Amino acid sequence: MYNKASGQPVSYYLSDSHSNNEAAYTSLIGLSDTIDPGKKNKKPLTRELQDLLISSSDKKKKEDKNVQSGESTFLVYNNSIIKSIRFKQVDVFGQSVTDTLSKASTWLERTGNKLHFKTNRRILENNLLIKTGDPLDPIILADNERVIRELPFIEDVRIHVIPDTPNADTVDLVIIVKDLWSVGFGANISGIDKGDAGLWYKNIFGIGHENQHNIFWDANGPRLLGYQGIYRISNIAGSFVSGELGYLSKGYTESYKLSLQRRFFTPNIKYAGGALIENTETRRNIELLDTILEDESVHYSCYDGWFGRSFLLTDSKNMLSNSRTNFMLAGRFMRKAFYAGPAYTASSFYEFQDRILVLGSVAISKQGYFKSNLIYGFGRTEDIPFGMLLQIIAGMEFGDFNDRPYLGASFSHGTYIWRIGYLYNRVEIGGFYYNNAFEQSIFSLTSKYFTHLINRGRFKYRIFTDINYKIGIRRFEDEFISIENDEGINGLESDRLKGTQKLTTDLEVVAFTPYYILGFRFVVFGSVNLGFIGTSNDPIFSNRLYSGIGAGIRIRNPRLVFNTFQIKFTFYPAAPAESEKEYISVSGEKKLKPDYFFTSAPEIVDF
């Protein structure tokens, strides 16, 4: 939401509706968990809390609130001392963080609320960046709202600041939290004899742990059934370190993985890093440009670790905008050892060569957020980053045949343009230096755009475009890129769709319908995929244009952790001869995420 006169973003944290429903207020306080209750006399707090209640008559939620995150709401309370922090957890079904008075209206919703374990208060406390006794920092408070919202088991959150008395220098915080329904399942069916199905519990008994189980079946594979188990913890003991333990047994594949990760999740975070241990044994078909090596045994282990330090170059306490600049340093050590694989040379099958990679990066990051919805989600609040990231990566690779320096650079920029939409661009270049020349080099250019929300009657529309260009320079003889499936033309496979240079365009028009059934929302979409593929020596437009034209429907309940269910029909007007085409696809589409402007583990530019 913007002020039309000034064109400046405005906040929508506090409701303009008021309620004198004393019973509703009592219910709010009764369900609130208090970290520091402070004084028992809460008359000023009582009056302010009544203003936070939103009656069921104000249930209609305005969508497409393209605003910067709510630090402007908190500026008036800058440096006030936080006296207490209270949590109010609303029901999964029937209520929202902006409507705490509404109730579940159906037996199914009421039953769902009773079966759901709300997130334990200790888990919520572990995800706080603030504590009682701290001076209130508006930007850190806005960051904290976003951090909680990004948890995989949380649908939405609002933080309200309540002055203890008029003109007081102490405040109380009320954090209204809404969980997602924690149990979900999904399936991808490739045919009668092949597919997979999954069951997951995103918030086991409210302690913030996730357990996921997937079953695979393939009547034509070496084994009919396969299994994958994953256990995740989003924030271990308040350290903001996430952990994952995974096991996979499918066909000829058996894999174990353990990872720990702490990312730069706000500009004020100083340290980040991670570690990965993986062991995989499998047999697979290895695709080359003009042939396939069938049933090759592959066995490898990987040890990967990185550490980063961020320096905040701006003082958030004196800022009126939440876009902050950081100077970032990071280092990485990765060792990949192969015990089985195809026979390779110095210039072939690079993917299967033993190597040690030592990389370092220097970066300048500037990142802020605006709030919106109906972009990557189906109505829940979304925090979309804007800003820029300039990064230089350098290091050494110690390989089986040669030791080679690596040098790469990237620049990305994203901005929201009033009444136009959001535009994101990224350019990357990198390569290894050997024998007085760069080899295995790549140049990549990405551009993404989506419009503001377009209202036409009861329907709401967005248009998304995604343009990608990539060219390999002095790549090894067996290396290639393709425009098959997710790489360009969805549902299309052919040996002719491989090369060392490509240009793809994805255009999608999405219509958010006003129809709900048991909380499930329906989205209709149409898409056009275009792609050129060829060698690095020829102009990209001298190659044949391939395309896919599709339409379909997506179904999702934003209160649930289910993947989006998608049915898509696609027509291929310019498909290569003897290609494989997927005219009808039924799948579970995972939630998409925007591109961020924080550095992470240094890595070579992916080909």
C-alpha distance (Angstrom), angle and dihedral (degrees) to the residues before:
residue distance angle dihedral
M1 . . .
Y2 3.80 . .
N3 3.77 134.8 .
K4 3.80 100.8 -109.8
A5 3.77 93.5 -153.1
S6 3.77 97.2 52.3
G7 3.78 100.5 22.4
Q8 3.79 88.7 -134.2
P9 3.78 124.0 134.6
V10 3.77 117.4 -104.6
S11 3.75 129.5 -163.5
Y12 3.76 129.7 -115.9
Y13 3.80 100.7 -168.1
L14 3.82 96.8 116.3
S15 3.76 121.9 55.4
D16 3.79 121.0 -126.0
S17 3.81 90.2 -148.1
H18 3.79 118.9 95.6
S19 3.76 131.7 -158.7
N20 3.76 132.2 -166.2
N21 3.79 91.7 -170.2
E22 3.80 99.6 136.3
A23 3.81 92.2 -174.0
A24 3.79 90.3 55.1
Y25 3.81 90.0 49.3
T26 3.79 90.7 50.8
S27 3.80 88.8 50.8
L28 3.79 91.1 51.8
I29 3.80 93.5 51.0
G30 3.77 92.3 42.8
L31 3.75 92.2 56.8
S32 3.79 95.5 42.0
D33 3.80 119.7 105.2
T34 3.78 113.5 -144.5
I35 3.79 125.4 -150.2
D36 3.81 93.1 -173.9
P37 3.79 113.6 9.0
G38 3.80 94.2 -169.9
K39 3.77 115.4 -175.7
K40 3.79 121.2 8.2
N41 3.79 92.4 -137.8
K42 3.81 101.8 88.0
K43 3.80 102.8 164.0
P44 3.83 95.4 125.4
L45 3.79 89.5 43.6
T46 3.80 89.6 48.5
R47 3.79 92.4 56.6
E48 3.81 92.5 48.2
L49 3.80 94.7 45.4
Q50 3.78 90.4 54.2
D51 3.79 87.6 60.8
L52 3.80 90.1 56.9
L53 3.80 93.6 59.7
I54 3.76 113.6 98.9
S55 3.76 114.9 -158.3
S56 3.75 121.3 -132.1
S57 3.80 88.8 -111.2
D58 3.81 87.6 68.0
K59 3.77 91.9 53.0
K60 3.78 97.8 121.7
K61 3.79 109.4 103.3
K62 3.77 121.5 -148.7
E63 3.79 112.8 -130.4
D64 3.79 135.2 -148.3
K65 3.79 95.6 36.4
N66 3.80 96.3 174.5
V67 3.78 98.5 -170.8
Q68 3.74 135.7 137.1
S69 3.78 113.8 -100.8
G70 3.78 113.6 -77.8
E71 3.78 104.1 -94.0
S72 3.83 87.8 115.5
T73 3.81 87.6 63.7
F74 3.78 90.8 57.5
L75 3.82 98.6 42.9
V76 3.79 93.1 94.0
Y77 3.82 88.4 60.9
N78 3.81 95.2 47.9
N79 3.83 112.0 149.4
S80 3.81 93.2 4.1
I81 3.80 110.8 142.1
I82 3.80 115.6 -107.7
K83 3.81 104.7 -127.1
S84 3.81 99.5 177.6
I85 3.80 141.1 -1.9
R86 3.79 119.9 -147.0
F87 3.80 130.6 -173.5
K88 3.79 123.8 -148.0
Q89 3.80 112.1 -171.0
V90 3.79 115.2 -163.2
D91 3.78 126.4 -159.1
V92 3.80 121.1 -86.1
F93 3.80 92.2 -127.2
G94 3.79 125.6 43.5
Q95 3.80 99.2 9.7
S96 3.79 135.9 71.5
V97 3.80 137.0 -170.8
T98 3.81 88.0 -101.6
D99 3.82 95.2 43.3
T100 3.78 111.8 43.6
L101 3.82 95.3 160.5
S102 3.79 101.0 60.5
K103 3.79 118.8 97.6
A104 3.78 136.6 -149.6
S105 3.80 106.0 -85.2
T106 3.81 102.2 -163.3
W107 3.77 136.0 55.3
L108 3.81 89.5 -119.2
E109 3.81 92.6 55.2
R110 3.80 93.4 46.0
T111 3.81 90.5 49.4
G112 3.80 90.7 48.8
N113 3.80 91.0 52.8
K114 3.81 91.4 50.5
L115 3.81 93.1 49.8
H116 3.79 94.4 47.8
F117 3.82 121.0 95.2
K118 3.80 107.1 -143.0
T119 3.78 116.7 -136.2
N120 3.77 111.4 -82.6
R121 3.82 113.3 -106.6
R122 3.80 90.7 -126.2
I123 3.81 90.0 59.0
L124 3.81 90.6 52.8
E125 3.80 90.9 47.8
N126 3.81 90.1 51.8
N127 3.81 88.7 59.8
L128 3.79 95.1 54.8
L129 3.80 120.7 111.9
I130 3.80 89.8 -167.0
K131 3.80 137.5 56.8
T132 3.76 138.3 -168.2
G133 3.79 112.8 -76.9
D134 3.82 93.2 33.8
P135 3.80 120.6 122.1
L136 3.80 107.7 -112.2
D137 3.81 113.2 -103.2
P138 3.85 108.4 -166.1
I139 3.78 95.1 -151.8
I140 3.80 95.3 47.1
L141 3.80 88.8 49.5
A142 3.81 90.6 52.5
D143 3.82 88.7 47.1
N144 3.78 90.4 52.4
E145 3.78 92.2 54.1
R146 3.78 89.6 53.9
V147 3.83 93.5 45.4
I148 3.79 91.6 55.6
R149 3.80 91.8 44.6
E150 3.82 90.7 54.3
L151 3.81 92.5 59.9
P152 3.81 108.4 113.2
F153 3.80 92.9 -124.9
I154 3.84 98.2 46.9
E155 3.81 123.2 87.7
D156 3.79 99.9 -173.9
V157 3.82 145.1 -20.2
R158 3.80 138.1 -165.6
I159 3.79 127.1 -166.1
H160 3.80 117.5 -153.1
V161 3.82 124.7 -167.2
I162 3.79 114.8 -145.0
P163 3.85 117.7 -168.3
D164 3.79 110.9 -134.9
T165 3.81 90.3 -136.4
P166 3.81 133.1 -10.7
N167 3.83 108.8 -70.0
A168 3.82 89.8 4.4
D169 3.78 122.6 152.8
T170 3.82 92.7 -141.5
V171 3.81 127.2 71.8
D172 3.79 140.1 -173.5
L173 3.80 121.9 -136.9
V174 3.79 122.9 -142.7
I175 3.81 113.4 -166.1
I176 3.80 113.1 -164.8
V177 3.81 111.0 -159.9
K178 3.78 132.5 -173.9
D179 3.80 122.0 -166.5
L180 3.75 128.4 -147.0
W181 3.78 116.6 -120.4
S182 3.79 97.8 -93.9
V183 3.81 105.3 -146.0
G184 3.79 119.9 75.6
F185 3.76 143.6 156.1
G186 3.78 137.2 -165.4
A187 3.78 142.6 177.7
N188 3.80 141.2 -156.7
I189 3.79 114.6 -159.6
S190 3.80 116.3 -166.5
G191 3.81 93.4 174.2
I192 3.77 143.5 -37.9
D193 3.78 91.9 -70.1
K194 3.82 101.1 36.6
G195 3.79 137.6 50.6
D196 3.78 146.6 90.5
A197 3.79 139.2 -114.6
G198 3.79 130.8 -163.1
L199 3.79 139.6 -161.6
W200 3.80 122.3 -166.6
Y201 3.78 140.1 176.7
K202 3.82 108.5 -154.7
N203 3.79 98.4 -172.7
I204 3.80 111.0 26.7
F205 3.83 108.1 -149.7
G206 3.82 88.1 -26.8
I207 3.83 96.4 -64.8
G208 3.81 96.1 116.8
H209 3.82 97.1 -111.8
E210 3.81 123.3 130.1
N211 3.79 128.8 -147.1
Q212 3.79 120.4 -172.7
H213 3.81 130.5 -175.4
N214 3.81 125.3 -172.8
I215 3.80 127.9 -173.1
F216 3.82 120.7 -159.4
W217 3.78 127.6 -165.8
D218 3.80 130.2 -170.5
A219 3.79 119.6 166.9
N220 3.81 91.1 -165.9
G221 3.83 97.0 47.5
P222 3.79 130.6 91.0
R223 3.81 89.5 -95.7
L224 3.77 127.6 28.9
L225 3.82 95.1 -142.7
G226 3.79 135.1 36.8
Y227 3.81 134.8 -179.0
Q228 3.80 138.3 -150.0
G229 3.80 125.5 -172.6
I230 3.81 125.8 -172.5
Y231 3.81 130.2 -178.7
R232 3.82 118.8 -169.4
I233 3.79 136.1 -178.7
S234 3.81 114.8 -165.8
N235 3.81 98.1 -160.1
I236 3.79 119.7 11.6
A237 3.82 110.8 -145.5
G238 3.80 93.6 -32.1
S239 3.82 93.5 -57.9
F240 3.84 93.0 116.5
V241 3.80 86.5 -127.4
S242 3.80 111.5 134.9
G243 3.78 121.1 -153.5
E244 3.79 134.5 -160.6
L245 3.80 132.6 -172.2
G246 3.79 117.0 -172.4
Y247 3.80 139.8 180.0
L248 3.82 128.2 -174.9
S249 3.80 129.9 -173.7
K250 3.79 111.9 173.0
G251 3.80 129.2 143.6
Y252 3.79 106.2 -42.4
T253 3.81 91.8 -17.9
E254 3.79 127.2 105.2
S255 3.79 118.3 169.5
Y256 3.82 139.1 170.9
K257 3.80 124.8 -166.8
L258 3.80 136.4 179.3
S259 3.79 122.3 -179.7
L260 3.80 139.1 172.2
Q261 3.79 121.6 -168.4
R262 3.78 138.1 179.2
R263 3.77 113.1 179.2
F264 3.77 134.2 -169.1
F265 3.80 94.2 -96.4
T266 3.83 96.8 165.8
P267 3.83 132.3 20.9
N268 3.82 89.4 -113.5
I269 3.82 94.0 60.8
K270 3.80 109.9 106.5
Y271 3.81 103.2 -169.8
A272 3.79 134.8 40.7
G273 3.78 136.2 160.3
G274 3.75 146.7 134.7
A275 3.78 148.2 -154.5
L276 3.81 133.7 -146.8
I277 3.79 132.8 -169.6
E278 3.79 117.3 -175.9
N279 3.79 136.0 169.0
T280 3.81 120.4 -174.6
E281 3.79 132.0 176.8
T282 3.79 119.6 -177.5
R283 3.78 148.4 135.2
R284 3.77 117.2 -125.5
N285 3.76 146.4 163.0
I286 3.80 110.9 -104.8
E287 3.79 113.5 -148.2
L288 3.79 120.7 -144.1
L289 3.78 129.0 -178.9
D290 3.80 94.1 -92.2
T291 3.80 106.6 10.9
I292 3.80 145.9 23.8
L293 3.78 128.3 -122.4
E294 3.78 103.1 -144.4
D295 3.77 128.9 -146.1
E296 3.82 97.9 -2.7
S297 3.81 116.8 174.4
V298 3.81 113.1 -125.1
H299 3.80 125.9 -177.2
Y300 3.79 124.7 167.7
S301 3.78 144.3 151.1
C302 3.79 126.7 -148.5
Y303 3.80 131.1 -158.5
D304 3.77 114.0 -172.6
G305 3.81 131.9 171.4
W306 3.79 137.2 164.2
F307 3.80 139.8 176.4
G308 3.80 131.1 -163.9
R309 3.80 139.0 -171.1
S310 3.79 124.5 -159.7
F311 3.80 127.0 -161.2
L312 3.80 117.7 -160.3
L313 3.79 108.1 -136.9
T314 3.81 95.7 -171.0
D315 3.79 130.3 55.1
S316 3.80 107.1 -121.9
K317 3.80 91.9 -159.2
N318 3.79 90.5 67.0
M319 3.79 97.1 42.0
L320 3.78 127.8 104.3
S321 3.79 91.9 -168.1
N322 3.77 128.1 57.9
S323 3.81 92.7 -137.1
R324 3.81 104.5 109.9
T325 3.80 131.1 -178.0
N326 3.80 124.0 -133.5
F327 3.78 135.9 -174.6
M328 3.81 108.3 -144.9
L329 3.79 135.1 -166.6
A330 3.80 124.9 -173.3
G331 3.79 138.8 171.1
R332 3.79 132.7 -165.7
F333 3.81 138.7 -167.1
M334 3.80 119.4 -167.1
R335 3.80 129.1 174.2
K336 3.80 122.0 -174.1
A337 3.80 117.7 -174.7
F338 3.82 124.1 -172.4
Y339 3.79 122.4 -154.6
A340 3.81 95.1 175.8
G341 3.78 133.8 17.1
P342 3.82 144.0 113.8
A343 3.79 119.5 -48.8
Y344 3.80 107.6 -92.4
T345 3.79 141.5 -171.2
A346 3.80 132.7 -154.6
S347 3.83 89.9 -85.6
S348 3.80 102.9 33.4
F349 3.80 137.7 66.7
Y350 3.79 92.4 11.4
E351 3.80 89.9 167.2
F352 3.83 90.1 66.8
Q353 3.81 99.2 45.9
D354 3.80 124.0 110.4
R355 3.78 110.1 -112.3
I356 3.77 146.0 159.3
L357 3.79 116.9 -145.0
V358 3.81 122.5 -163.1
L359 3.81 114.2 -176.2
G360 3.78 137.7 172.0
S361 3.79 130.3 -170.7
V362 3.79 138.4 -162.1
A363 3.79 117.5 -162.9
I364 3.78 144.5 174.0
S365 3.79 112.4 -150.2
K366 3.78 131.3 -173.0
Q367 3.78 117.7 179.9
G368 3.78 140.1 166.1
Y369 3.79 134.8 157.1
F370 3.77 140.2 -129.0
K371 3.77 124.9 -163.2
S372 3.76 123.5 -125.2
N373 3.79 141.4 133.4
L374 3.80 141.0 -145.3
I375 3.80 91.3 54.5
Y376 3.79 111.1 98.0
G377 3.81 92.4 -9.6
F378 3.78 137.3 52.0
G379 3.80 100.8 -112.1
R380 3.80 107.9 -43.8
T381 3.79 118.6 120.4
E382 3.80 111.7 -84.9
D383 3.81 126.6 -161.8
I384 3.79 107.6 -146.4
P385 3.82 116.0 -166.1
F386 3.77 123.9 -135.9
G387 3.79 129.0 -177.0
M388 3.78 136.8 72.1
L389 3.81 142.6 -78.3
L390 3.80 125.0 -157.0
Q391 3.79 112.4 -174.2
I392 3.81 136.6 175.5
I393 3.81 119.2 -165.7
A394 3.80 125.9 -168.1
G395 3.78 135.7 164.7
M396 3.79 149.1 115.5
E397 3.76 134.9 -80.4
F398 3.82 118.2 -152.8
G399 3.80 106.7 -160.3
D400 3.77 141.7 171.7
F401 3.81 92.5 -95.0
N402 3.80 109.4 15.7
D403 3.78 142.8 16.6
R404 3.79 109.0 -134.7
P405 3.81 135.0 -177.6
Y406 3.81 116.6 -129.5
L407 3.79 127.9 -149.3
G408 3.78 128.2 -179.3
A409 3.78 141.9 155.8
S410 3.77 137.8 -168.7
F411 3.77 139.1 -175.0
S412 3.79 126.4 -167.5
H413 3.78 131.3 178.3
G414 3.79 133.6 -178.6
T415 3.79 130.8 -178.0
Y416 3.78 140.4 167.6
I417 3.80 112.7 -130.1
W418 3.78 114.6 -155.9
R419 3.83 111.8 -108.6
I420 3.81 90.1 -6.6
G421 3.79 105.9 71.4
Y422 3.78 140.8 -123.3
L423 3.82 122.5 -41.1
Y424 3.80 125.2 -168.1
N425 3.82 126.7 -178.4
R426 3.79 131.7 179.2
V427 3.80 131.5 -179.6
E428 3.82 123.2 -171.7
I429 3.79 134.8 -179.7
G430 3.78 131.4 174.1
G431 3.79 146.8 141.6
F432 3.80 148.1 157.7
Y433 3.80 120.4 -93.8
Y434 3.82 116.5 -134.8
N435 3.83 135.0 149.8
N436 3.83 92.3 6.3
A437 3.80 93.5 -56.0
F438 3.78 140.8 77.9
E439 3.81 117.4 -104.6
Q440 3.79 135.0 -178.9
S441 3.77 85.9 28.5
I442 3.77 127.6 161.9
F443 3.78 139.7 -169.3
S444 3.79 117.6 -160.4
L445 3.79 132.8 -178.4
T446 3.81 125.1 -173.9
S447 3.78 129.8 -177.6
K448 3.80 125.8 -179.2
Y449 3.77 130.0 -179.3
F450 3.77 138.9 171.4
T451 3.78 128.9 -179.2
H452 3.77 128.3 -123.4
L453 3.80 113.9 -93.9
I454 3.80 110.4 -73.0
N455 3.81 116.0 -150.2
R456 3.80 119.0 -151.4
G457 3.77 111.1 167.2
R458 3.79 110.1 -59.2
F459 3.81 92.9 -19.3
K460 3.80 126.3 85.8
Y461 3.80 123.3 -155.4
R462 3.78 140.1 -164.3
I463 3.78 129.7 -178.0
F464 3.82 118.8 -146.8
T465 3.79 127.1 -166.3
D466 3.79 128.1 -176.1
I467 3.82 121.2 -175.3
N468 3.80 121.8 -175.4
Y469 3.79 129.7 -178.6
K470 3.79 123.4 -178.2
I471 3.79 133.6 170.6
G472 3.80 130.0 -179.4
I473 3.81 119.0 -144.0
R474 3.82 119.4 -157.3
R475 3.79 91.7 -14.7
F476 3.82 119.6 174.1
E477 3.80 118.0 -87.4
D478 3.81 97.0 -101.9
E479 3.83 98.1 42.0
F480 3.78 121.2 107.1
I481 3.78 145.1 153.6
S482 3.80 126.4 -141.8
I483 3.78 143.5 -159.7
E484 3.80 93.9 -140.5
N485 3.82 121.4 130.8
D486 3.82 112.5 -37.5
E487 3.82 89.9 6.9
G488 3.80 91.7 67.8
I489 3.81 123.4 -47.5
N490 3.80 108.9 45.0
G491 3.80 114.2 -135.4
L492 3.82 96.1 11.1
E493 3.82 125.2 112.3
S494 3.81 129.2 177.1
D495 3.79 140.2 138.3
R496 3.80 87.1 -121.6
L497 3.79 91.2 65.9
K498 3.81 93.4 72.4
G499 3.79 130.1 93.6
T500 3.80 144.6 115.7
Q501 3.82 98.8 -91.6
K502 3.79 128.9 46.5
L503 3.78 144.0 167.8
T504 3.80 120.9 -165.0
T505 3.77 133.8 179.0
D506 3.79 126.3 -167.1
L507 3.80 118.4 -168.1
E508 3.80 119.6 -177.3
V509 3.79 131.8 176.0
V510 3.80 113.2 -160.2
A511 3.81 124.7 -164.6
F512 3.81 116.8 -163.7
T513 3.77 105.5 -152.8
P514 3.83 123.7 -149.2
Y515 3.79 91.2 -128.6
Y516 3.80 123.6 113.5
I517 3.79 129.3 177.6
L518 3.81 115.3 -172.8
G519 3.80 88.5 -23.4
F520 3.83 94.3 -50.6
R521 3.79 114.5 130.5
F522 3.80 124.0 -150.4
V523 3.78 123.3 -140.2
V524 3.78 123.0 -174.4
F525 3.80 120.1 -157.9
G526 3.78 142.9 178.6
S527 3.80 124.2 -160.8
V528 3.78 142.2 -172.0
N529 3.82 121.0 -161.2
L530 3.81 118.2 -166.5
G531 3.78 126.9 -178.4
F532 3.80 143.9 175.9
I533 3.81 120.6 -165.9
G534 3.80 129.7 -179.1
T535 3.78 146.7 118.8
S536 3.79 125.9 -55.1
N537 3.80 91.3 -114.0
D538 3.81 97.8 64.8
P539 3.83 131.8 62.6
I540 3.78 107.9 -94.7
F541 3.82 94.0 -126.6
S542 3.80 91.5 56.9
N543 3.79 87.6 74.5
R544 3.79 128.1 84.8
L545 3.79 119.0 -86.0
Y546 3.81 115.8 -123.0
S547 3.77 123.5 -167.2
G548 3.77 147.8 178.3
I549 3.81 125.9 -160.9
G550 3.77 116.9 -161.7
A551 3.78 145.6 168.9
G552 3.75 133.7 -174.6
I553 3.76 150.8 133.0
R554 3.80 133.3 -94.5
I555 3.79 123.4 -156.9
R556 3.78 125.3 -165.0
N557 3.77 141.6 154.2
P558 3.83 106.2 -145.0
R559 3.80 90.3 -154.0
L560 3.80 91.7 62.7
V561 3.82 132.3 71.0
F562 3.82 91.1 -132.8
N563 3.78 118.1 125.8
T564 3.78 114.8 -111.3
F565 3.80 110.7 -87.2
Q566 3.81 111.2 -132.3
I567 3.80 134.7 -171.2
K568 3.80 114.7 -173.2
F569 3.82 134.4 -179.7
T570 3.81 117.0 -160.7
F571 3.82 134.7 -172.1
Y572 3.83 121.7 -162.6
P573 3.84 110.5 -155.3
A574 3.82 95.4 176.7
A575 3.79 106.6 31.7
P576 3.82 121.3 153.5
A577 3.79 118.3 -107.3
E578 3.83 115.0 -88.9
S579 3.78 92.4 15.3
E580 3.78 125.1 146.8
K581 3.80 114.2 -117.7
E582 3.78 130.8 -167.3
Y583 3.79 104.5 -153.6
I584 3.80 95.1 172.2
S585 3.79 123.8 30.4
V586 3.79 130.4 -178.5
S587 3.77 114.3 -170.1
G588 3.77 147.6 142.9
E589 3.79 108.1 -109.1
K590 3.81 115.3 -150.5
K591 3.78 122.1 -133.5
L592 3.79 111.9 -87.8
K593 3.78 121.5 -132.5
P594 3.81 130.1 -150.0
D595 3.79 123.3 -117.5
Y596 3.80 114.4 -95.9
F597 3.82 130.2 -149.9
F598 3.79 100.0 -137.0
T599 3.77 121.0 105.6
S600 3.80 119.8 -118.1
A601 3.80 134.1 174.8
P602 3.85 108.7 -18.3
E603 3.81 110.8 -111.6
I604 3.76 141.0 170.1
V605 3.80 116.9 -99.3
D606 3.78 106.8 -89.2
F607 3.81 119.1 -118.1
